[in-house]
Amino acid sequence: MTDRMSRNSQVVKTAISLTPVVLNWAKQLAEQKGFGSNFSAYVADLIRRDNENAASYKNPVADAVRINNDVKIEKKP
């Protein structure tokens, strides 16, 4: 079984509600970013990227501290 087949077997379908204006805008973005008409793949990619970004904020080497809308990086030993 290939990795692609494995991922497909774990896919769960769900529904989201968007206004027509937002849906059309998002579909245009998906097409511009190379997803063609595969809107689901675009949404999945957005979630994956968000997850990767969230993981990068949990960097054990440095913590970001927000003080008066300024971000200060404190390096841990």
C-alpha positions as CSV (number, residue, x, y, z in Angstrom):
1,M,0.0,0.0,0.0
2,T,1.4,3.4,-1.0
3,D,1.6,6.4,1.4
4,R,-1.0,8.2,-0.7
5,M,-3.5,5.2,-0.4
6,S,-2.9,5.2,3.3
7,R,-3.7,8.9,3.7
8,N,-6.8,8.5,1.6
9,S,-8.1,5.6,3.7
10,Q,-7.9,7.9,6.8
11,V,-9.9,10.8,5.2
12,V,-12.9,12.0,7.1
13,K,-15.4,14.2,5.3
14,T,-16.8,17.2,7.0
15,A,-18.8,20.3,6.0
16,I,-18.0,23.9,6.5
17,S,-20.3,26.9,5.9
18,L,-19.1,30.0,4.1
19,T,-20.9,32.9,2.7
20,P,-21.0,33.0,-1.1
21,V,-18.6,36.0,-1.1
22,V,-16.0,34.2,1.1
23,L,-16.4,30.9,-0.8
24,N,-15.8,32.5,-4.2
25,W,-12.8,34.4,-2.8
26,A,-11.4,31.3,-1.3
27,K,-11.9,29.3,-4.5
28,Q,-10.1,32.0,-6.4
29,L,-7.2,31.8,-3.9
30,A,-7.1,28.0,-4.2
31,E,-6.9,28.3,-8.0
32,Q,-4.2,31.0,-7.9
33,K,-2.1,28.9,-5.5
34,G,-2.1,25.9,-7.8
35,F,-4.9,23.7,-6.4
36,G,-7.2,24.2,-9.4
37,S,-10.7,23.3,-8.5
38,N,-9.6,21.1,-5.5
39,F,-10.9,23.4,-2.8
40,S,-10.7,20.6,-0.2
41,A,-6.9,20.2,-0.8
42,Y,-6.4,23.9,-0.4
43,V,-8.3,23.9,3.0
44,A,-6.3,20.9,4.1
45,D,-3.0,22.6,3.1
46,L,-4.1,25.8,5.1
47,I,-4.7,23.6,8.2
48,R,-1.4,21.7,7.7
49,R,0.5,25.0,7.4
50,D,-1.2,26.5,10.5
51,N,-0.3,23.4,12.4
52,E,3.4,23.7,11.3
53,N,3.4,27.4,12.3
54,A,1.9,26.6,15.7
55,A,4.6,23.9,16.3
56,S,7.3,26.4,15.4
57,Y,6.0,28.7,18.2
58,K,6.8,26.0,20.7
59,N,10.5,26.4,20.1
60,P,12.3,25.2,23.3
61,V,15.3,27.4,22.4
62,A,13.5,30.7,22.4
63,D,10.2,32.1,23.8
64,A,8.5,35.2,22.4
65,V,7.2,37.5,25.0
66,R,4.7,40.2,24.0
67,I,5.1,43.5,25.9
68,N,3.1,46.5,24.7
69,N,2.6,45.0,21.2
70,D,6.4,44.5,20.9
71,V,7.8,41.0,20.7
72,K,10.9,40.2,22.6
73,I,12.8,37.0,22.1
74,E,14.3,35.4,25.1
75,K,16.8,32.7,24.5
76,K,16.8,29.8,26.9
77,P,20.1,28.1,27.9
